[in-house]
Amino acid sequence: MTQTQLIETPAGDARITWYRGAGARLVLALGHGAGGGVEARDLQAIAAALPAHRVTVALVEQPWRVAGKKVAPAPKTLDVGWRSVWPALAAPGLPVVAGGRSAGARVACRTAGELGAHAVLALSFPLHPPGRPEKSRADELLGAGVPTLVVQGGNDPFGRPEEFPEGEEHTYELVEVPFGDHGFAVPKRASLSQDEALGIITDAVGRWAAALPGMPRTGPLL
């Protein structure tokens, strides 16, 4: 069972679709990318799988998407929309993990500290524009300041897993989805199926969320 909620923001109405987890220990809030909405395969897979693991998933649609526009606004406008929905995301009284795919992951990273996010989930983080590795956005990822999980397709043109910074000083974990592109689509000739690729994502997110420090042992029956 899902519930939708409209939230007024300075950029227009945003929309949250709630997937409630019984006895949830956290809220996992996920924004979409600049080229699509919450129907993305990874967001839908997480929303379907995680509530059974005591995680309430909230899929957040930015105002431009709710209004039916096809082009995302500037990053600062996306941040405004995200900040405006945060009180509703925090209303259940549980720790909130901020996340999203692509542009939504960047928003989560940029605002995690100021909003008090417990952690960040970055799906298909756009480390750089395709073919432009010199235009790195690693500073946004490294600046999140909270435990972070990056889930990245092995063939993502916006940044393959091996392109991400390495070293003990970096505060994120990285999980690779073999053969996956920016939308985690895998070729038919790949050695794993599309469902198996999505299973890698949901299993990794579920394990990571369960292991996050500082989580309540029990949550409200939502």
ROVO-234142 format. One record per atom (N, C-alpha, C): y, x, z; residue in three letters. Coordinates in steps of 0.1 Angstrom, whole numbers. Each point is the difference from the previous one (the first is absolute). Layout:
// residues N
[r [Y; X; Z]; ALA]
...
***
This chain:
// residues 222
[r [-12; 8; 0]; MET]
[r [12; -8; 0]; MET]
[r [12; 9; 0]; MET]
[r [10; -3; -9]; THR]
[r [12; 7; 0]; THR]
[r [12; -9; 3]; THR]
[r [11; 7; 4]; GLN]
[r [13; -7; 3]; GLN]
[r [11; 8; -7]; GLN]
[r [10; -7; -6]; THR]
[r [11; 6; -6]; THR]
[r [13; -3; 8]; THR]
[r [9; 9; 0]; GLN]
[r [12; 0; 8]; GLN]
[r [11; 5; -9]; GLN]
[r [11; -7; -2]; LEU]
[r [12; 5; -6]; LEU]
[r [10; 6; 10]; LEU]
[r [5; 11; -4]; ILE]
[r [10; 7; 9]; ILE]
[r [13; 2; -7]; ILE]
[r [11; -4; 5]; GLU]
[r [13; 3; -6]; GLU]
[r [3; 14; 1]; GLU]
[r [5; 7; -10]; THR]
[r [5; 13; 0]; THR]
[r [13; 1; -8]; THR]
[r [8; 11; 2]; PRO]
[r [12; 1; -8]; PRO]
[r [-2; 1; -15]; PRO]
[r [-12; 3; -4]; ALA]
[r [-4; 1; -14]; ALA]
[r [-6; -13; -5]; ALA]
[r [-1; -10; 8]; GLY]
[r [-7; -12; -4]; GLY]
[r [-12; -3; 9]; GLY]
[r [-8; -10; -3]; ASP]
[r [-11; -3; 8]; ASP]
[r [-12; 9; -3]; ASP]
[r [-6; 5; 11]; ALA]
[r [-13; 7; -1]; ALA]
[r [-11; -9; 5]; ALA]
[r [-12; 3; -3]; ARG]
[r [-11; -8; 3]; ARG]
[r [-12; 8; 6]; ARG]
[r [-5; -5; 12]; ILE]
[r [-11; 7; 6]; ILE]
[r [-12; -10; -1]; ILE]
[r [-11; 6; -5]; THR]
[r [-13; -8; 0]; THR]
[r [-9; 6; 11]; THR]
[r [-3; -8; 10]; TRP]
[r [-8; 5; 11]; TRP]
[r [-15; -2; -1]; TRP]
[r [-8; 10; 2]; TYR]
[r [-14; -1; 1]; TYR]
[r [-4; 4; 14]; TYR]
[r [-3; -11; 8]; ARG]
[r [-1; 3; 15]; ARG]
[r [-14; 5; 4]; ARG]
[r [0; 9; 9]; GLY]
[r [-12; 6; 5]; GLY]
[r [-2; -5; 14]; GLY]
[r [-12; -6; 3]; ALA]
[r [-2; -5; 14]; ALA]
[r [-1; 12; 10]; ALA]
[r [7; -1; 11]; GLY]
[r [1; 10; 9]; GLY]
[r [6; 13; -5]; GLY]
[r [9; -1; -9]; ALA]
[r [6; 11; -7]; ALA]
[r [7; 10; 9]; ALA]
[r [-2; 13; -3]; ARG]
[r [6; 11; 8]; ARG]
[r [12; 5; -6]; ARG]
[r [3; -3; -13]; LEU]
[r [12; 5; -7]; LEU]
[r [3; -9; -11]; LEU]
[r [12; 1; -5]; VAL]
[r [5; -6; -13]; VAL]
[r [1; 11; -10]; VAL]
[r [-6; -2; -11]; LEU]
[r [1; 9; -11]; LEU]
[r [9; -6; -11]; LEU]
[r [12; 4; -1]; ALA]
[r [10; -6; -9]; ALA]
[r [1; 9; -13]; ALA]
[r [-3; -7; -12]; LEU]
[r [-1; 7; -12]; LEU]
[r [10; -5; -10]; LEU]
[r [9; 8; -6]; GLY]
[r [8; -3; -11]; GLY]
[r [-6; 4; -13]; GLY]
[r [5; -6; -11]; HIS]
[r [-5; 2; -13]; HIS]
[r [8; 11; -7]; HIS]
[r [-4; 3; -12]; GLY]
[r [7; 10; -8]; GLY]
[r [11; -6; -9]; GLY]
[r [7; 9; -8]; ALA]
[r [11; -4; -8]; ALA]
[r [-4; -7; -13]; ALA]
[r [-13; 1; -3]; GLY]
[r [-5; -6; -13]; GLY]
[r [-9; -11; 2]; GLY]
[r [-1; -6; 12]; GLY]
[r [-9; -11; 2]; GLY]
[r [2; -5; 14]; GLY]
[r [-9; -10; 4]; GLY]
[r [2; -7; 13]; GLY]
[r [-12; 2; 9]; GLY]
[r [-2; -9; 9]; VAL]
[r [-11; 1; 10]; VAL]
[r [-13; -4; -6]; VAL]
[r [-1; -4; -13]; GLU]
[r [-13; -2; -6]; GLU]
[r [-7; 13; -4]; GLU]
[r [6; 11; 3]; ALA]
[r [-6; 13; -4]; ALA]
[r [-14; 1; 7]; ALA]
[r [-10; 6; -7]; ARG]
[r [-14; 0; 4]; ARG]
[r [-2; 6; 14]; ARG]
[r [8; 11; 3]; ASP]
[r [-2; 6; 12]; ASP]
[r [5; -8; 12]; ASP]
[r [12; -6; -2]; LEU]
[r [6; -8; 10]; LEU]
[r [-9; -12; 3]; LEU]
[r [-5; -7; -10]; GLN]
[r [-9; -11; 1]; GLN]
[r [-13; 3; 7]; GLN]
[r [-6; 12; -3]; ALA]
[r [-12; 4; 6]; ALA]
[r [2; 3; 15]; ALA]
[r [11; 6; 3]; ILE]
[r [2; 3; 15]; ILE]
[r [3; -13; 7]; ILE]
[r [7; -10; -6]; ALA]
[r [3; -12; 7]; ALA]
[r [-13; -8; 2]; ALA]
[r [-10; 1; -9]; ALA]
[r [-13; -7; 1]; ALA]
[r [-9; 7; 10]; ALA]
[r [1; 13; 1]; ALA]
[r [-10; 7; 9]; ALA]
[r [4; 3; 14]; ALA]
[r [13; 3; 2]; LEU]
[r [4; 5; 13]; LEU]
[r [0; -11; 11]; LEU]
[r [4; -12; -2]; PRO]
[r [0; -10; 11]; PRO]
[r [-13; -1; 8]; PRO]
[r [-11; 3; -7]; ALA]
[r [-13; -1; 7]; ALA]
[r [-1; 12; 10]; ALA]
[r [9; 10; -1]; HIS]
[r [-1; 12; 8]; HIS]
[r [12; 0; 10]; HIS]
[r [4; -12; 4]; ARG]
[r [11; -2; 10]; ARG]
[r [13; 6; -5]; ARG]
[r [3; -2; -12]; VAL]
[r [13; 4; -6]; VAL]
[r [6; -12; -7]; VAL]
[r [12; -4; 4]; THR]
[r [8; -10; -7]; THR]
[r [7; 7; -11]; THR]
[r [-2; -5; -13]; VAL]
[r [7; 6; -11]; VAL]
[r [11; -9; -4]; VAL]
[r [12; 6; -3]; ALA]
[r [12; -7; -4]; ALA]
[r [4; 6; -14]; ALA]
[r [-1; -8; -11]; LEU]
[r [4; 5; -13]; LEU]
[r [15; -5; -2]; LEU]
[r [8; 10; -2]; VAL]
[r [15; -3; -1]; VAL]
[r [5; 1; -14]; VAL]
[r [6; -11; -5]; GLU]
[r [6; 0; -13]; GLU]
[r [15; 1; 1]; GLU]
[r [5; 10; -7]; GLN]
[r [14; 3; 1]; GLN]
[r [8; -11; -7]; GLN]
[r [13; -2; 3]; PRO]
[r [7; -11; -5]; PRO]
[r [1; 0; -16]; PRO]
[r [0; 11; -6]; TRP]
[r [1; 0; -15]; TRP]
[r [-12; -6; -6]; TRP]
[r [-12; 2; 7]; ARG]
[r [-12; -5; -5]; ARG]
[r [-1; -15; 3]; ARG]
[r [4; -4; 12]; VAL]
[r [1; -15; 3]; VAL]
[r [8; -7; -10]; VAL]
[r [11; 6; -4]; ALA]
[r [10; -6; -9]; ALA]
[r [-5; 0; -15]; ALA]
[r [-11; 6; -2]; GLY]
[r [-6; 0; -14]; GLY]
[r [6; 10; -9]; GLY]
[r [7; 10; 6]; LYS]
[r [5; 11; -9]; LYS]
[r [-11; 10; -3]; LYS]
[r [2; 7; -11]; LYS]
[r [-10; 9; -5]; LYS]
[r [3; 15; 3]; LYS]
[r [13; 2; 4]; VAL]
[r [4; 14; 3]; VAL]
[r [4; 2; 14]; VAL]
[r [-6; 10; 7]; ALA]
[r [3; 2; 14]; ALA]
[r [14; 6; 1]; ALA]
[r [7; -3; 11]; PRO]
[r [13; 6; 3]; PRO]
[r [-1; 14; 5]; PRO]
[r [12; 6; 3]; ALA]
[r [0; 13; 5]; ALA]
[r [-7; 2; 14]; ALA]
[r [-5; 12; 3]; PRO]
[r [-7; 2; 12]; PRO]
[r [7; -5; 13]; PRO]
[r [13; 2; 0]; LYS]
[r [7; -5; 12]; LYS]
[r [-1; -15; 2]; LYS]
[r [0; -7; -11]; THR]
[r [-1; -15; 1]; THR]
[r [-14; -4; 4]; THR]
[r [-10; 8; -4]; LEU]
[r [-14; -3; 5]; LEU]
[r [-1; 3; 15]; LEU]
[r [7; 10; 5]; ASP]
[r [0; 3; 14]; ASP]
[r [7; -11; 8]; ASP]
[r [10; -6; -6]; VAL]
[r [7; -11; 7]; VAL]
[r [-10; -12; 1]; VAL]
[r [-7; -3; -10]; GLY]
[r [-9; -11; 0]; GLY]
[r [-11; 2; 11]; GLY]
[r [-5; 12; 0]; TRP]
[r [-11; 4; 10]; TRP]
[r [5; -1; 14]; TRP]
[r [12; 5; 2]; ARG]
[r [6; 0; 14]; ARG]
[r [1; -15; 5]; ARG]
[r [4; -9; -10]; SER]
[r [3; -13; 4]; SER]
[r [-13; -8; 4]; SER]
[r [-11; 4; -6]; VAL]
[r [-13; -8; 4]; VAL]
[r [-6; 6; 12]; VAL]
[r [4; 12; 5]; TRP]
[r [-7; 7; 10]; TRP]
[r [-1; -9; 13]; TRP]
[r [11; -7; 5]; PRO]
[r [-2; -8; 12]; PRO]
[r [-11; -10; -1]; PRO]
[r [-2; -6; -12]; ALA]
[r [-11; -9; -1]; ALA]
[r [-13; 7; 0]; ALA]
[r [-1; 12; -5]; LEU]
[r [-12; 7; 0]; LEU]
[r [-4; 4; 15]; LEU]
[r [10; 3; 8]; ALA]
[r [-2; 4; 13]; ALA]
[r [-2; -12; 10]; ALA]
[r [3; -12; -5]; ALA]
[r [0; -12; 9]; ALA]
[r [-13; -2; 7]; ALA]
[r [-12; 3; -7]; PRO]
[r [-13; -3; 8]; PRO]
[r [-1; 9; 12]; PRO]
[r [9; 10; 2]; GLY]
[r [-1; 8; 12]; GLY]
[r [-10; 11; 0]; GLY]
[r [-4; 4; -12]; LEU]
[r [-10; 10; -2]; LEU]
[r [6; 12; -7]; LEU]
[r [-6; 12; 1]; PRO]
[r [5; 12; -7]; PRO]
[r [0; -3; -15]; PRO]
[r [10; 4; -7]; VAL]
[r [1; -2; -15]; VAL]
[r [-2; 13; -7]; VAL]
[r [-9; 0; -9]; VAL]
[r [-2; 11; -9]; VAL]
[r [7; -4; -13]; VAL]
[r [10; 8; -4]; ALA]
[r [8; -2; -12]; ALA]
[r [-8; 6; -12]; ALA]
[r [0; -7; -11]; GLY]
[r [-7; 6; -11]; GLY]
[r [4; -7; -13]; GLY]
[r [-7; 4; -11]; GLY]
[r [2; -6; -13]; GLY]
[r [-5; 9; -11]; GLY]
[r [1; -5; -12]; ARG]
[r [-5; 9; -11]; ARG]
[r [12; 4; -8]; ARG]
[r [0; 12; -5]; SER]
[r [10; 6; -9]; SER]
[r [14; -1; 6]; SER]
[r [9; -7; -6]; ALA]
[r [14; -2; 6]; ALA]
[r [-1; -5; 14]; ALA]
[r [-9; -9; 3]; GLY]
[r [-1; -6; 13]; GLY]
[r [-4; 11; 10]; GLY]
[r [-8; 9; -4]; ALA]
[r [-4; 12; 9]; ALA]
[r [12; 8; 3]; ALA]
[r [9; 2; -10]; ARG]
[r [12; 8; 2]; ARG]
[r [9; -7; 10]; ARG]
[r [1; -13; -1]; VAL]
[r [9; -8; 9]; VAL]
[r [-6; 2; 15]; VAL]
[r [-13; -2; 1]; ALA]
[r [-6; 1; 13]; ALA]
[r [2; 14; 6]; ALA]
[r [-1; 10; -8]; CYS]
[r [3; 14; 6]; CYS]
[r [14; 2; 4]; CYS]
[r [9; -5; -9]; ARG]
[r [15; 2; 3]; ARG]
[r [4; -7; 12]; ARG]
[r [-6; -11; 4]; THR]
[r [6; -8; 11]; THR]
[r [-9; 0; 12]; THR]
[r [-11; 7; 0]; ALA]
[r [-10; 0; 11]; ALA]
[r [7; 3; 13]; ALA]
[r [7; 11; 1]; GLY]
[r [6; 5; 12]; GLY]
[r [10; -10; 6]; GLY]
[r [9; -5; -8]; GLU]
[r [11; -8; 5]; GLU]
[r [-6; -14; 5]; GLU]
[r [-10; -5; -7]; LEU]
[r [-6; -13; 3]; LEU]
[r [-10; 1; 11]; LEU]
[r [-5; 12; 4]; GLY]
[r [-10; 1; 10]; GLY]
[r [-14; -3; -4]; GLY]
[r [-3; 3; -13]; ALA]
[r [-14; -2; -5]; ALA]
[r [-9; 8; 8]; ALA]
[r [-12; -5; 3]; HIS]
[r [-10; 7; 7]; HIS]
[r [-7; 11; -9]; HIS]
[r [-1; -3; -13]; ALA]
[r [-6; 9; -9]; ALA]
[r [4; -4; -14]; ALA]
[r [-4; 7; -10]; VAL]
[r [3; -3; -14]; VAL]
[r [-12; 1; -9]; VAL]
[r [-2; -10; -8]; LEU]
[r [-11; 0; -11]; LEU]
[r [7; 1; -13]; LEU]
[r [-2; 11; -7]; ALA]
[r [6; 2; -14]; ALA]
[r [-11; 0; -10]; ALA]
[r [0; -11; -8]; LEU]
[r [-9; -2; -11]; LEU]
[r [6; 4; -13]; LEU]
[r [-6; 9; -7]; SER]
[r [5; 5; -13]; SER]
[r [15; 5; 2]; SER]
[r [2; 9; 9]; PHE]
[r [13; 5; 3]; PHE]
[r [5; 7; -13]; PHE]
[r [12; -4; -5]; PRO]
[r [5; 6; -12]; PRO]
[r [7; 14; 3]; PRO]
[r [-8; 10; 0]; LEU]
[r [5; 13; 5]; LEU]
[r [10; 5; -10]; LEU]
[r [-1; -3; -13]; HIS]
[r [10; 4; -9]; HIS]
[r [-1; -10; -12]; HIS]
[r [11; -1; -9]; PRO]
[r [-2; -7; -12]; PRO]
[r [-10; 6; -9]; PRO]
[r [-7; -8; -8]; PRO]
[r [-11; 6; -9]; PRO]
[r [6; 12; -9]; PRO]
[r [-7; 11; 1]; GLY]
[r [4; 11; -8]; GLY]
[r [12; 8; 5]; GLY]
[r [5; -4; 12]; ARG]
[r [11; 7; 6]; ARG]
[r [-3; 5; 14]; ARG]
[r [-9; 9; 2]; PRO]
[r [-4; 4; 14]; PRO]
[r [12; 7; 7]; PRO]
[r [10; 5; -7]; GLU]
[r [11; 6; 7]; GLU]
[r [9; -10; 7]; GLU]
[r [-2; -13; -3]; LYS]
[r [8; -11; 6]; LYS]
[r [-8; -5; 12]; LYS]
[r [-4; 9; 9]; SER]
[r [-9; -4; 11]; SER]
[r [7; -10; 10]; SER]
[r [-8; -9; 5]; ARG]
[r [5; -9; 11]; ARG]
[r [-8; 3; 13]; ARG]
[r [-5; 12; 1]; ALA]
[r [-8; 3; 11]; ALA]
[r [8; -1; 13]; ALA]
[r [13; 2; 0]; ASP]
[r [8; 0; 12]; ASP]
[r [-1; -14; 6]; ASP]
[r [-1; -11; -8]; GLU]
[r [-1; -13; 6]; GLU]
[r [-13; -2; 7]; GLU]
[r [-11; 5; -6]; LEU]
[r [-13; -1; 7]; LEU]
[r [0; 8; 12]; LEU]
[r [5; 12; 0]; LEU]
[r [-1; 9; 11]; LEU]
[r [10; -4; 11]; LEU]
[r [10; -8; -4]; GLY]
[r [10; -4; 10]; GLY]
[r [-3; -13; 7]; GLY]
[r [-12; -6; -2]; ALA]
[r [-3; -13; 6]; ALA]
[r [0; 2; 15]; ALA]
[r [-5; 11; 5]; GLY]
[r [0; 3; 14]; GLY]
[r [-10; -7; 9]; GLY]
[r [-10; -7; -6]; VAL]
[r [-10; -7; 7]; VAL]
[r [-14; 3; -7]; VAL]
[r [-11; -3; 6]; PRO]
[r [-13; 2; -7]; PRO]
[r [0; -7; -13]; PRO]
[r [-4; 6; -10]; THR]
[r [1; -5; -14]; THR]
[r [-14; 2; -7]; THR]
[r [-4; -10; -7]; LEU]
[r [-12; 1; -9]; LEU]
[r [5; -2; -14]; LEU]
[r [-3; 9; -9]; VAL]
[r [2; -1; -14]; VAL]
[r [-13; -2; -7]; VAL]
[r [0; -11; -8]; VAL]
[r [-12; -3; -9]; VAL]
[r [5; 2; -14]; VAL]
[r [-6; 9; -7]; GLN]
[r [5; 4; -13]; GLN]
[r [-11; 0; -11]; GLN]
[r [3; -5; -12]; GLY]
[r [-10; 1; -11]; GLY]
[r [-1; 14; -5]; GLY]
[r [-12; 4; -3]; GLY]
[r [-3; 14; -5]; GLY]
[r [8; 3; -13]; GLY]
[r [3; -11; -8]; ASN]
[r [7; 2; -13]; ASN]
[r [13; -7; 0]; ASN]
[r [7; 0; 12]; ASP]
[r [13; -7; 0]; ASP]
[r [10; 9; -6]; ASP]
[r [7; -4; -11]; PRO]
[r [10; 8; -6]; PRO]
[r [13; 2; 8]; PRO]
[r [1; -8; 11]; PHE]
[r [12; 1; 9]; PHE]
[r [-3; 11; 11]; PHE]
[r [-12; 6; -1]; GLY]
[r [-3; 10; 10]; GLY]
[r [-15; 0; 3]; GLY]
[r [-7; 10; -5]; ARG]
[r [-15; 1; 3]; ARG]
[r [-1; 5; 14]; ARG]
[r [-12; -2; 7]; PRO]
[r [-2; 4; 13]; PRO]
[r [3; 15; 2]; PRO]
[r [-4; 9; -9]; GLU]
[r [2; 14; 1]; GLU]
[r [14; 4; 0]; GLU]
[r [9; -8; -5]; GLU]
[r [14; 3; 0]; GLU]
[r [8; -2; 13]; GLU]
[r [-7; -7; 9]; PHE]
[r [7; -2; 13]; PHE]
[r [1; 12; 9]; PHE]
[r [10; 2; 8]; PRO]
[r [1; 11; 8]; PRO]
[r [-12; 2; 10]; PRO]
[r [-3; 12; 2]; GLU]
[r [-11; 3; 9]; GLU]
[r [5; 8; 12]; GLU]
[r [-8; 0; 11]; GLY]
[r [4; 8; 11]; GLY]
[r [-1; -8; 13]; GLY]
[r [-2; 7; 11]; GLU]
[r [-1; -7; 13]; GLU]
[r [13; -7; 5]; GLU]
[r [11; 4; -6]; GLU]
[r [13; -5; 5]; GLU]
[r [2; -14; -5]; GLU]
[r [-8; -5; -10]; HIS]
[r [2; -13; -6]; HIS]
[r [-8; -10; 8]; HIS]
[r [7; -11; 2]; THR]
[r [-5; -11; 9]; THR]
[r [-7; -11; -7]; THR]
[r [-6; 2; -11]; TYR]
[r [-7; -11; -7]; TYR]
[r [-14; 4; -3]; TYR]
[r [-8; -10; -2]; GLU]
[r [-14; 1; -5]; GLU]
[r [1; -5; -15]; GLU]
[r [-9; 6; -8]; LEU]
[r [-1; -5; -14]; LEU]
[r [-14; -3; -4]; LEU]
[r [-2; -12; -6]; VAL]
[r [-13; -4; -5]; VAL]
[r [1; -2; -15]; VAL]
[r [-9; 6; -7]; GLU]
[r [0; -1; -15]; GLU]
[r [-9; -11; -4]; GLU]
[r [5; -8; -10]; VAL]
[r [-9; -9; -7]; VAL]
[r [-3; 6; -13]; VAL]
[r [-12; 5; -2]; PRO]
[r [-3; 7; -13]; PRO]
[r [2; -8; -12]; PRO]
[r [6; 6; -10]; PHE]
[r [2; -6; -13]; PHE]
[r [12; -10; 0]; PHE]
[r [5; -4; 11]; GLY]
[r [10; -11; 1]; GLY]
[r [13; 4; -6]; GLY]
[r [6; -9; -7]; ASP]
[r [14; 2; -5]; ASP]
[r [10; -5; 11]; ASP]
[r [12; -3; -4]; HIS]
[r [11; -4; 9]; HIS]
[r [-3; -13; 6]; HIS]
[r [-7; -9; -7]; GLY]
[r [-4; -13; 5]; GLY]
[r [-15; 0; 6]; GLY]
[r [-6; 12; 1]; PHE]
[r [-13; 2; 5]; PHE]
[r [-11; -6; -10]; PHE]
[r [4; -2; -12]; ALA]
[r [-9; -4; -11]; ALA]
[r [-9; 12; -3]; ALA]
[r [-13; -2; -2]; VAL]
[r [-9; 11; -4]; VAL]
[r [-6; -3; -14]; VAL]
[r [-1; 10; -8]; PRO]
[r [-6; -2; -13]; PRO]
[r [-14; -6; 0]; PRO]
[r [-4; -8; -10]; LYS]
[r [-14; -5; 0]; LYS]
[r [-10; 11; 0]; LYS]
[r [3; 11; -6]; ARG]
[r [-10; 11; 0]; ARG]
[r [-1; 8; 12]; ARG]
[r [8; -3; 10]; ALA]
[r [0; 8; 13]; ALA]
[r [-13; -2; 7]; ALA]
[r [-3; 9; 9]; SER]
[r [-12; -1; 8]; SER]
[r [0; -9; 12]; SER]
[r [11; -7; 2]; LEU]
[r [1; -11; 10]; LEU]
[r [7; -12; -6]; LEU]
[r [-4; -11; 5]; SER]
[r [6; -13; -5]; SER]
[r [13; -3; 6]; SER]
[r [7; -10; -6]; GLN]
[r [13; -4; 6]; GLN]
[r [-2; -5; 14]; GLN]
[r [-10; -8; 2]; ASP]
[r [-3; -5; 14]; ASP]
[r [-2; 12; 10]; ASP]
[r [-7; 10; -5]; GLU]
[r [-3; 12; 9]; GLU]
[r [13; 7; 3]; GLU]
[r [9; 1; -10]; ALA]
[r [13; 7; 2]; ALA]
[r [8; -8; 10]; ALA]
[r [0; -13; -1]; LEU]
[r [7; -8; 10]; LEU]
[r [-6; 1; 14]; LEU]
[r [-13; 2; 0]; GLY]
[r [-7; 2; 13]; GLY]
[r [4; 13; 7]; GLY]
[r [2; 10; -8]; ILE]
[r [5; 13; 6]; ILE]
[r [13; -2; 7]; ILE]
[r [9; -8; -7]; ILE]
[r [13; -3; 6]; ILE]
[r [-1; -8; 13]; ILE]
[r [-7; -11; 0]; THR]
[r [-1; -9; 12]; THR]
[r [-8; 7; 11]; THR]
[r [-10; 8; -3]; ASP]
[r [-7; 7; 10]; ASP]
[r [9; 11; 7]; ASP]
[r [7; 7; -8]; ALA]
[r [9; 10; 5]; ALA]
[r [11; -6; 9]; ALA]
[r [6; -10; -5]; VAL]
[r [11; -7; 8]; VAL]
[r [-6; -5; 13]; VAL]
[r [-12; -7; -1]; GLY]
[r [-6; -5; 12]; GLY]
[r [-3; 10; 11]; GLY]
[r [-6; 11; -5]; ARG]
[r [-3; 11; 10]; ARG]
[r [12; 6; 6]; ARG]
[r [10; 2; -9]; TRP]
[r [13; 7; 5]; TRP]
[r [7; -10; 10]; TRP]
[r [1; -12; -3]; ALA]
[r [7; -10; 9]; ALA]
[r [-7; -1; 13]; ALA]
[r [-14; 0; 0]; ALA]
[r [-7; -1; 12]; ALA]
[r [2; 13; 9]; ALA]
[r [3; 11; -6]; ALA]
[r [1; 12; 8]; ALA]
[r [14; 4; 4]; ALA]
[r [10; -8; -4]; LEU]
[r [14; 3; 3]; LEU]
[r [2; 0; 15]; LEU]
[r [7; 10; 5]; PRO]
[r [2; 1; 15]; PRO]
[r [10; -10; 5]; PRO]
[r [-1; -4; 13]; GLY]
[r [9; -9; 6]; GLY]
[r [-1; -14; -4]; GLY]
[r [-11; -4; -5]; MET]
[r [-2; -14; -3]; MET]
[r [-5; -8; 12]; MET]
[r [4; -13; 1]; PRO]
[r [-6; -8; 11]; PRO]
[r [-15; -3; -2]; PRO]
[r [-7; -1; 11]; ARG]
[r [-15; -2; -1]; ARG]
[r [-3; -14; -5]; ARG]
[r [9; -9; 3]; THR]
[r [-2; -14; -5]; THR]
[r [13; -5; -5]; THR]
[r [0; -11; -8]; GLY]
[r [12; -6; -5]; GLY]
[r [-1; -15; 2]; GLY]
[r [11; -7; -4]; PRO]
[r [-1; -14; 1]; PRO]
[r [-9; -6; -10]; PRO]
[r [-6; -11; 2]; LEU]
[r [-8; -7; -9]; LEU]
[r [9; -8; -10]; LEU]
[r [3; 6; -11]; LEU]
[r [10; -6; -10]; LEU]
[r [-7; -9; -9]; LEU]
***
